């Protein structure tokens, strides 16, 4: 029987394996098309998250990252161009 533990597996994980597991969790499928079971999804997600922490993956590149929105100028629209706000033209001019 192998003496491989979860911690050892994380420490030996290559970037290619990390990307493969990350994709498998995202698609809920292995690269060969077989669906992941709930247990496999949970274990793969835990492995991906542990790899990200232990290898200092930037927060914005981590699985499940959501950009934080704050109150202030961004919330009021100050400094946002009409194009970025979804306005095709200035509605005050005709």
N, CA, C and O atoms as CSV, one atom per row, in Angstrom:
chain,resi,resn,atom,element,x,y,z
A,1,UNK,N,N,0.839,-1.176,0.000
A,1,UNK,CA,C,0.000,0.000,0.000
A,1,UNK,C,C,0.885,1.241,0.000
A,1,UNK,O,O,1.951,1.242,0.616
A,2,UNK,N,N,0.466,2.261,-0.663
A,2,UNK,CA,C,1.238,3.488,-0.779
A,2,UNK,C,C,1.199,4.282,0.508
A,2,UNK,O,O,0.194,4.291,1.220
A,3,UNK,N,N,2.316,4.957,0.803
A,3,UNK,CA,C,2.342,5.815,1.979
A,3,UNK,C,C,2.073,7.275,1.596
A,3,UNK,O,O,2.406,8.194,2.344
A,4,UNK,N,N,1.458,7.478,0.405
A,4,UNK,CA,C,1.124,8.814,-0.067
A,4,UNK,C,C,-0.006,9.382,0.787
A,4,UNK,O,O,-1.064,8.770,0.931
A,5,UNK,N,N,0.236,10.535,1.337
A,5,UNK,CA,C,-0.794,11.222,2.101
A,5,UNK,C,C,-1.266,12.428,1.293
A,5,UNK,O,O,-0.647,12.811,0.301
A,6,UNK,N,N,-2.362,13.010,1.733
A,6,UNK,CA,C,-2.899,14.181,1.048
A,6,UNK,C,C,-1.861,15.304,1.041
A,6,UNK,O,O,-1.677,15.967,0.021
A,7,UNK,N,N,-1.182,15.523,2.170
A,7,UNK,CA,C,-0.164,16.570,2.259
A,7,UNK,C,C,0.989,16.313,1.293
A,7,UNK,O,O,1.465,17.237,0.634
A,8,UNK,N,N,1.434,15.070,1.209
A,8,UNK,CA,C,2.518,14.736,0.279
A,8,UNK,C,C,2.073,14.959,-1.160
A,8,UNK,O,O,2.839,15.447,-1.991
A,9,UNK,N,N,0.831,14.598,-1.442
A,9,UNK,CA,C,0.320,14.782,-2.799
A,9,UNK,C,C,0.333,16.266,-3.173
A,9,UNK,O,O,0.728,16.621,-4.284
A,10,UNK,N,N,-0.096,17.132,-2.251
A,10,UNK,CA,C,-0.112,18.575,-2.517
A,10,UNK,C,C,1.312,19.074,-2.747
A,10,UNK,O,O,1.554,19.859,-3.663
A,11,UNK,N,N,2.242,18.626,-1.930
A,11,UNK,CA,C,3.637,19.065,-2.051
A,11,UNK,C,C,4.285,18.607,-3.350
A,11,UNK,O,O,5.199,19.266,-3.844
A,12,UNK,N,N,3.829,17.493,-3.912
A,12,UNK,CA,C,4.402,16.959,-5.144
A,12,UNK,C,C,3.610,17.355,-6.391
A,12,UNK,O,O,3.991,16.994,-7.505
A,13,UNK,N,N,2.519,18.089,-6.215
A,13,UNK,CA,C,1.671,18.461,-7.341
A,13,UNK,C,C,2.401,19.445,-8.254
A,13,UNK,O,O,2.983,20.427,-7.793
A,14,UNK,N,N,2.360,19.167,-9.543
A,14,UNK,CA,C,2.979,20.057,-10.527
A,14,UNK,C,C,1.945,21.091,-10.987
A,14,UNK,O,O,0.744,20.890,-10.805
A,15,UNK,N,N,2.405,22.184,-11.574
A,15,UNK,CA,C,1.457,23.159,-12.121
A,15,UNK,C,C,0.504,22.541,-13.142
A,15,UNK,O,O,-0.660,22.937,-13.209
A,16,UNK,N,N,0.970,21.588,-13.932
A,16,UNK,CA,C,0.113,20.931,-14.926
A,16,UNK,C,C,-0.996,20.127,-14.255
A,16,UNK,O,O,-2.140,20.148,-14.709
A,17,UNK,N,N,-0.666,19.424,-13.186
A,17,UNK,CA,C,-1.674,18.657,-12.455
A,17,UNK,C,C,-2.665,19.612,-11.797
A,17,UNK,O,O,-3.871,19.364,-11.807
A,18,UNK,N,N,-2.155,20.708,-11.224
A,18,UNK,CA,C,-3.029,21.720,-10.622
A,18,UNK,C,C,-4.032,22.242,-11.645
A,18,UNK,O,O,-5.226,22.317,-11.356
A,19,UNK,N,N,-3.561,22.606,-12.841
A,19,UNK,CA,C,-4.456,23.126,-13.881
A,19,UNK,C,C,-5.474,22.076,-14.309
A,19,UNK,O,O,-6.635,22.399,-14.564
A,20,UNK,N,N,-5.043,20.823,-14.388
A,20,UNK,CA,C,-5.948,19.740,-14.774
A,20,UNK,C,C,-7.043,19.547,-13.726
A,20,UNK,O,O,-8.214,19.388,-14.070
A,21,UNK,N,N,-6.660,19.561,-12.448
A,21,UNK,CA,C,-7.652,19.415,-11.380
A,21,UNK,C,C,-8.593,20.617,-11.340
A,21,UNK,O,O,-9.795,20.467,-11.121
A,22,UNK,N,N,-8.042,21.799,-11.550
A,22,UNK,CA,C,-8.863,23.015,-11.561
A,22,UNK,C,C,-9.900,22.952,-12.681
A,22,UNK,O,O,-11.056,23.327,-12.482
A,23,UNK,N,N,-9.491,22.482,-13.849
A,23,UNK,CA,C,-10.420,22.343,-14.969
A,23,UNK,C,C,-11.457,21.258,-14.678
A,23,UNK,O,O,-12.634,21.423,-15.000
A,24,UNK,N,N,-11.031,20.164,-14.078
A,24,UNK,CA,C,-11.960,19.079,-13.748
A,24,UNK,C,C,-13.042,19.565,-12.791
A,24,UNK,O,O,-14.216,19.233,-12.956
A,25,UNK,N,N,-12.647,20.349,-11.791
A,25,UNK,CA,C,-13.626,20.886,-10.844
A,25,UNK,C,C,-14.573,21.844,-11.558
A,25,UNK,O,O,-15.782,21.822,-11.328
A,26,UNK,N,N,-14.020,22.674,-12.413
A,26,UNK,CA,C,-14.824,23.660,-13.130
A,26,UNK,C,C,-15.868,23.001,-14.030
A,26,UNK,O,O,-17.024,23.422,-14.064
A,27,UNK,N,N,-15.450,21.966,-14.756
A,27,UNK,CA,C,-16.340,21.290,-15.702
A,27,UNK,C,C,-17.110,20.129,-15.074
A,27,UNK,O,O,-18.067,19.620,-15.657
A,28,UNK,N,N,-16.681,19.715,-13.880
A,28,UNK,CA,C,-17.231,18.539,-13.208
A,28,UNK,C,C,-17.013,17.271,-14.033
A,28,UNK,O,O,-17.789,16.317,-13.968
A,29,UNK,N,N,-15.919,17.297,-14.817
A,29,UNK,CA,C,-15.564,16.140,-15.650
A,29,UNK,C,C,-14.061,15.954,-15.653
A,29,UNK,O,O,-13.298,16.917,-15.569
A,30,UNK,N,N,-13.643,14.690,-15.751
A,30,UNK,CA,C,-12.240,14.380,-15.962
A,30,UNK,C,C,-11.896,14.690,-17.413
A,30,UNK,O,O,-12.797,14.805,-18.244
A,31,UNK,N,N,-10.610,14.828,-17.735
A,31,UNK,CA,C,-10.232,15.114,-19.120
A,31,UNK,C,C,-10.768,14.103,-20.137
A,31,UNK,O,O,-10.956,14.442,-21.305
A,32,UNK,N,N,-11.017,12.856,-19.699
A,32,UNK,CA,C,-11.537,11.850,-20.626
A,32,UNK,C,C,-13.062,11.892,-20.752
A,32,UNK,O,O,-13.645,11.072,-21.460
A,33,UNK,N,N,-13.714,12.848,-20.067
A,33,UNK,CA,C,-15.149,13.020,-20.197
A,33,UNK,C,C,-15.991,12.395,-19.101
A,33,UNK,O,O,-17.184,12.679,-18.995
A,34,UNK,N,N,-15.375,11.537,-18.276
A,34,UNK,CA,C,-16.149,10.931,-17.181
A,34,UNK,C,C,-16.500,11.992,-16.150
A,34,UNK,O,O,-15.684,12.859,-15.837
A,35,UNK,N,N,-17.727,11.920,-15.619
A,35,UNK,CA,C,-18.173,12.894,-14.617
A,35,UNK,C,C,-17.521,12.615,-13.269
A,35,UNK,O,O,-17.328,11.460,-12.889
A,36,UNK,N,N,-17.183,13.683,-12.549
A,36,UNK,CA,C,-16.660,13.544,-11.200
A,36,UNK,C,C,-17.810,13.235,-10.249
A,36,UNK,O,O,-18.907,13.774,-10.392
A,37,UNK,N,N,-17.552,12.374,-9.290
A,37,UNK,CA,C,-18.530,12.142,-8.234
A,37,UNK,C,C,-18.470,13.330,-7.273
A,37,UNK,O,O,-17.546,14.141,-7.341
A,38,UNK,N,N,-19.435,13.428,-6.399
A,38,UNK,CA,C,-19.436,14.514,-5.409
A,38,UNK,C,C,-18.176,14.447,-4.548
A,38,UNK,O,O,-17.577,15.477,-4.236
A,39,UNK,N,N,-17.777,13.241,-4.167
A,39,UNK,CA,C,-16.582,13.074,-3.341
A,39,UNK,C,C,-15.324,13.483,-4.110
A,39,UNK,O,O,-14.445,14.136,-3.548
A,40,UNK,N,N,-15.230,13.109,-5.380
A,40,UNK,CA,C,-14.084,13.493,-6.203
A,40,UNK,C,C,-14.013,15.013,-6.368
A,40,UNK,O,O,-12.938,15.608,-6.290
A,41,UNK,N,N,-15.166,15.624,-6.596
A,41,UNK,CA,C,-15.210,17.076,-6.745
A,41,UNK,C,C,-14.712,17.749,-5.472
A,41,UNK,O,O,-13.915,18.685,-5.527
A,42,UNK,N,N,-15.179,17.273,-4.341
A,42,UNK,CA,C,-14.779,17.847,-3.050
A,42,UNK,C,C,-13.276,17.697,-2.821
A,42,UNK,O,O,-12.610,18.652,-2.419
A,43,UNK,N,N,-12.742,16.505,-3.074
A,43,UNK,CA,C,-11.312,16.271,-2.865
A,43,UNK,C,C,-10.456,17.076,-3.836
A,43,UNK,O,O,-9.425,17.624,-3.448
A,44,UNK,N,N,-10.878,17.149,-5.096
A,44,UNK,CA,C,-10.134,17.929,-6.084
A,44,UNK,C,C,-10.139,19.410,-5.733
A,44,UNK,O,O,-9.115,20.083,-5.847
A,45,UNK,N,N,-11.285,19.911,-5.310
A,45,UNK,CA,C,-11.389,21.310,-4.934
A,45,UNK,C,C,-10.503,21.605,-3.730
A,45,UNK,O,O,-9.826,22.632,-3.692
A,46,UNK,N,N,-10.504,20.724,-2.763
A,46,UNK,CA,C,-9.636,20.912,-1.595
A,46,UNK,C,C,-8.167,20.908,-2.013
A,46,UNK,O,O,-7.380,21.719,-1.525
A,47,UNK,N,N,-7.797,20.000,-2.912
A,47,UNK,CA,C,-6.411,19.938,-3.388
A,47,UNK,C,C,-6.031,21.218,-4.123
A,47,UNK,O,O,-4.941,21.755,-3.922
A,48,UNK,N,N,-6.925,21.703,-4.971
A,48,UNK,CA,C,-6.667,22.935,-5.726
A,48,UNK,C,C,-6.481,24.110,-4.770
A,48,UNK,O,O,-5.546,24.897,-4.917
A,49,UNK,N,N,-7.369,24.222,-3.798
A,49,UNK,CA,C,-7.288,25.336,-2.852
A,49,UNK,C,C,-6.016,25.263,-2.011
A,49,UNK,O,O,-5.377,26.287,-1.768
A,50,UNK,N,N,-5.648,24.080,-1.570
A,50,UNK,CA,C,-4.417,23.914,-0.780
A,50,UNK,C,C,-3.197,24.245,-1.624
A,50,UNK,O,O,-2.271,24.900,-1.144
A,51,UNK,N,N,-3.185,23.799,-2.883
A,51,UNK,CA,C,-2.071,24.105,-3.781
A,51,UNK,C,C,-1.927,25.616,-3.937
A,51,UNK,O,O,-0.818,26.146,-3.871
A,52,UNK,N,N,-3.044,26.305,-4.143
A,52,UNK,CA,C,-3.020,27.750,-4.348
A,52,UNK,C,C,-2.430,28.476,-3.145
A,52,UNK,O,O,-1.632,29.399,-3.308
A,53,UNK,N,N,-2.811,28.070,-1.950
A,53,UNK,CA,C,-2.297,28.710,-0.740
A,53,UNK,C,C,-0.812,28.417,-0.565
A,53,UNK,O,O,-0.020,29.324,-0.306
A,54,UNK,N,N,-0.440,27.161,-0.706
A,54,UNK,CA,C,0.939,26.762,-0.455
A,54,UNK,C,C,1.908,27.228,-1.535
A,54,UNK,O,O,3.115,27.282,-1.298
A,55,UNK,N,N,1.399,27.566,-2.721
A,55,UNK,CA,C,2.260,28.023,-3.809
A,55,UNK,C,C,2.063,29.504,-4.124
A,55,UNK,O,O,2.473,29.987,-5.180
A,56,UNK,N,N,1.439,30.205,-3.204
A,56,UNK,CA,C,1.261,31.657,-3.312
A,56,UNK,C,C,0.665,32.098,-4.648
A,56,UNK,O,O,1.122,33.068,-5.253
A,57,UNK,N,N,-0.359,31.375,-5.100
A,57,UNK,CA,C,-1.074,31.775,-6.314
A,57,UNK,C,C,-1.764,33.097,-5.995
A,57,UNK,O,O,-2.429,33.205,-4.965
A,58,UNK,N,N,-1.620,34.108,-6.856
A,58,UNK,CA,C,-2.262,35.400,-6.575
A,58,UNK,C,C,-3.762,35.230,-6.340
A,58,UNK,O,O,-4.420,34.419,-6.991
A,59,UNK,N,N,-4.281,36.005,-5.405
A,59,UNK,CA,C,-5.682,35.871,-5.006
A,59,UNK,C,C,-6.629,35.945,-6.200
A,59,UNK,O,O,-7.587,35.177,-6.281
A,60,UNK,N,N,-6.363,36.873,-7.132
A,60,UNK,CA,C,-7.262,37.044,-8.275
A,60,UNK,C,C,-7.206,35.873,-9.263
A,60,UNK,O,O,-8.049,35.781,-10.156
A,61,UNK,N,N,-6.230,34.986,-9.112
A,61,UNK,CA,C,-6.117,33.813,-9.980
A,61,UNK,C,C,-6.653,32.547,-9.322
A,61,UNK,O,O,-6.687,31.486,-9.945
A,62,UNK,N,N,-7.064,32.656,-8.084
A,62,UNK,CA,C,-7.523,31.477,-7.350
A,62,UNK,C,C,-8.944,31.086,-7.730
A,62,UNK,O,O,-9.746,31.913,-8.164
A,63,UNK,N,N,-9.226,29.808,-7.553
A,63,UNK,CA,C,-10.553,29.290,-7.827
A,63,UNK,C,C,-11.557,29.979,-6.901
A,63,UNK,O,O,-11.311,30.134,-5.705
A,64,UNK,N,N,-12.676,30.384,-7.467
A,64,UNK,CA,C,-13.726,31.007,-6.671
A,64,UNK,C,C,-13.519,32.470,-6.374
A,64,UNK,O,O,-14.298,33.052,-5.618
A,65,UNK,N,N,-12.487,33.097,-6.946
A,65,UNK,CA,C,-12.216,34.504,-6.651
A,65,UNK,C,C,-13.337,35.394,-7.175
A,65,UNK,O,O,-13.768,35.256,-8.320
A,66,UNK,N,N,-13.797,36.293,-6.338
A,66,UNK,CA,C,-14.777,37.299,-6.725
A,66,UNK,C,C,-14.174,38.654,-6.434
A,66,UNK,O,O,-13.668,38.896,-5.338
A,67,UNK,N,N,-14.227,39.538,-7.415
A,67,UNK,CA,C,-13.689,40.881,-7.218
A,67,UNK,C,C,-14.537,41.597,-6.177
A,67,UNK,O,O,-15.767,41.562,-6.227
A,68,UNK,N,N,-13.872,42.237,-5.248
A,68,UNK,CA,C,-14.586,42.956,-4.193
A,68,UNK,C,C,-15.021,44.319,-4.706
A,68,UNK,O,O,-14.246,45.035,-5.340
A,69,UNK,N,N,-16.227,44.654,-4.433
A,69,UNK,CA,C,-16.751,45.974,-4.772
A,69,UNK,C,C,-16.920,46.731,-3.466
A,69,UNK,O,O,-17.392,46.184,-2.470
A,70,UNK,N,N,-16.530,47.986,-3.488
A,70,UNK,CA,C,-16.619,48.789,-2.277
A,70,UNK,C,C,-17.543,49.970,-2.499
A,70,UNK,O,O,-17.871,50.326,-3.631
A,71,UNK,N,N,-17.943,50.551,-1.426
A,71,UNK,CA,C,-18.733,51.773,-1.495
A,71,UNK,C,C,-17.804,52.910,-1.900
A,71,UNK,O,O,-16.590,52.811,-1.725
A,72,UNK,N,N,-18.352,53.958,-2.424
A,72,UNK,CA,C,-17.538,55.105,-2.780
A,72,UNK,C,C,-17.725,55.482,-4.222
A,72,UNK,O,O,-18.793,55.274,-4.798
A,73,UNK,N,N,-16.681,56.042,-4.811
A,73,UNK,CA,C,-16.764,56.561,-6.178
A,73,UNK,C,C,-17.214,55.485,-7.160
A,73,UNK,O,O,-18.026,55.756,-8.045
A,74,UNK,N,N,-16.694,54.268,-7.013
A,74,UNK,CA,C,-17.080,53.197,-7.919
A,74,UNK,C,C,-18.547,52.847,-7.817
A,74,UNK,O,O,-19.176,52.489,-8.813
A,75,UNK,N,N,-19.094,52.948,-6.623
A,75,UNK,CA,C,-20.496,52.612,-6.417
A,75,UNK,C,C,-21.421,53.690,-6.972
A,75,UNK,O,O,-22.543,53.390,-7.381
A,76,UNK,N,N,-20.961,54.944,-6.992
A,76,UNK,CA,C,-21.798,56.042,-7.478
A,76,UNK,C,C,-21.662,56.240,-8.971
A,76,UNK,O,O,-22.467,56.942,-9.584
A,77,UNK,N,N,-20.654,55.632,-9.560
A,77,UNK,CA,C,-20.429,55.806,-10.985
A,77,UNK,C,C,-19.495,56.955,-11.312
A,77,UNK,O,O,-19.223,57.215,-12.484
A,78,UNK,N,N,-18.996,57.651,-10.290
A,78,UNK,CA,C,-18.075,58.749,-10.525
A,78,UNK,C,C,-16.820,58.225,-11.225
A,78,UNK,O,O,-16.239,57.222,-10.811
A,79,UNK,N,N,-16.419,58.902,-12.266
A,79,UNK,CA,C,-15.211,58.513,-12.988
A,79,UNK,C,C,-15.425,57.388,-13.976
A,79,UNK,O,O,-14.464,56.904,-14.573
A,80,UNK,N,N,-16.659,56.962,-14.163
A,80,UNK,CA,C,-16.958,55.894,-15.118
A,80,UNK,C,C,-17.444,56.546,-16.406
A,80,UNK,O,O,-18.388,57.335,-16.389
A,81,UNK,N,N,-16.802,56.217,-17.515
A,81,UNK,CA,C,-17.187,56.806,-18.797
A,81,UNK,C,C,-18.580,56.323,-19.198
A,81,UNK,O,O,-19.008,55.255,-18.759
A,82,UNK,N,N,-19.300,57.096,-20.032
A,82,UNK,CA,C,-20.619,56.654,-20.485
A,82,UNK,C,C,-20.571,55.304,-21.200
A,82,UNK,O,O,-21.492,54.497,-21.079
A,83,UNK,N,N,-19.494,55.069,-21.943
A,83,UNK,CA,C,-19.357,53.786,-22.648
A,83,UNK,C,C,-19.268,52.629,-21.660
A,83,UNK,O,O,-19.901,51.589,-21.843
A,84,UNK,N,N,-18.477,52.824,-20.616
A,84,UNK,CA,C,-18.322,51.775,-19.608
A,84,UNK,C,C,-19.614,51.585,-18.817
A,84,UNK,O,O,-19.892,50.484,-18.344
A,85,UNK,N,N,-20.398,52.640,-18.671
A,85,UNK,CA,C,-21.664,52.551,-17.944
A,85,UNK,C,C,-22.770,51.970,-18.806
A,85,UNK,O,O,-23.885,51.748,-18.334
A,86,UNK,N,N,-22.456,51.722,-20.084
A,86,UNK,CA,C,-23.443,51.134,-20.972
A,86,UNK,C,C,-24.284,52.158,-21.708
A,86,UNK,O,O,-25.293,51.813,-22.322
A,87,UNK,N,N,-23.875,53.410,-21.649
A,87,UNK,CA,C,-24.610,54.450,-22.359
A,87,UNK,C,C,-23.929,54.719,-23.690
A,87,UNK,O,O,-22.727,54.981,-23.736
A,88,UNK,N,N,-24.680,54.656,-24.752
A,88,UNK,CA,C,-24.121,54.862,-26.085
A,88,UNK,C,C,-23.847,56.318,-26.393
A,88,UNK,O,O,-22.959,56.638,-27.183
A,89,UNK,N,N,-24.615,57.206,-25.764
A,89,UNK,CA,C,-24.452,58.636,-26.013
A,89,UNK,C,C,-24.914,59.398,-24.795
A,89,UNK,O,O,-25.566,58.835,-23.916
A,90,UNK,N,N,-24.589,60.652,-24.735
A,90,UNK,CA,C,-25.018,61.514,-23.647
A,90,UNK,C,C,-26.502,61.819,-23.820
A,90,UNK,O,O,-26.893,62.440,-24.809
A,91,UNK,N,N,-27.317,61.398,-22.887
A,91,UNK,CA,C,-28.765,61.546,-23.002
A,91,UNK,C,C,-29.215,62.983,-22.804
A,91,UNK,O,O,-30.358,63.315,-23.118
A,92,UNK,N,N,-28.335,63.851,-22.286
A,92,UNK,CA,C,-28.722,65.246,-22.066
A,92,UNK,C,C,-28.603,66.069,-23.338
A,92,UNK,O,O,-29.094,67.197,-23.384
A,93,UNK,N,N,-27.966,65.534,-24.367
A,93,UNK,CA,C,-27.793,66.254,-25.632
A,93,UNK,C,C,-28.652,65.630,-26.720
A,93,UNK,O,O,-28.762,64.407,-26.802
A,94,UNK,N,N,-29.251,66.449,-27.539
A,94,UNK,CA,C,-30.000,65.934,-28.704
A,94,UNK,C,C,-29.735,66.749,-29.915
A,94,UNK,O,O,-30.277,66.463,-30.983
